[in-house]
């Protein structure tokens, strides 16, 4: 059994930063670990983020993600990756508060199998992230994703649309992608009703 939470506790947030360090610096070696003397991976977007965590029955961190929103410094995808001009022009028509980003999606190695990944990503995206996007008025969320993850999430009816060419920039080649709340609701008809009913009980 896994348990999913929005993180409001500073101690848990510190544990998340250490979990992220273990994956991106020690395991995957995406980032230079010598730059993280405290063995915590954090960046300038964390203070604009709502963080989410999945814990197992022993209260060990199994997975994390975050929704960056209402950022005054932009978003990682738009900072590091090129987006198709027509998509960029269209998104510029939206008010800044309607845009966000899903990032730092990390799953512990022993849980990276089809069954657990589906369970984790479904709970993260179709509940925690989706509910928060609705709560704060975010209509579209950027993300930088590997091709295999884009394909996998589509199998789970979580459609991140590719909005630019495959590019280097996050330790492995990634596409700039976009998650639409309306598309998520259209592909998963019960989502909106669950959102409306979540406070009834």
Order of alpha helices (4+ residues) and beta strands (2+ residues): beta-alpha-beta-beta-alpha-alpha-beta-alpha-alpha-beta-alpha-beta-beta-alpha-alpha
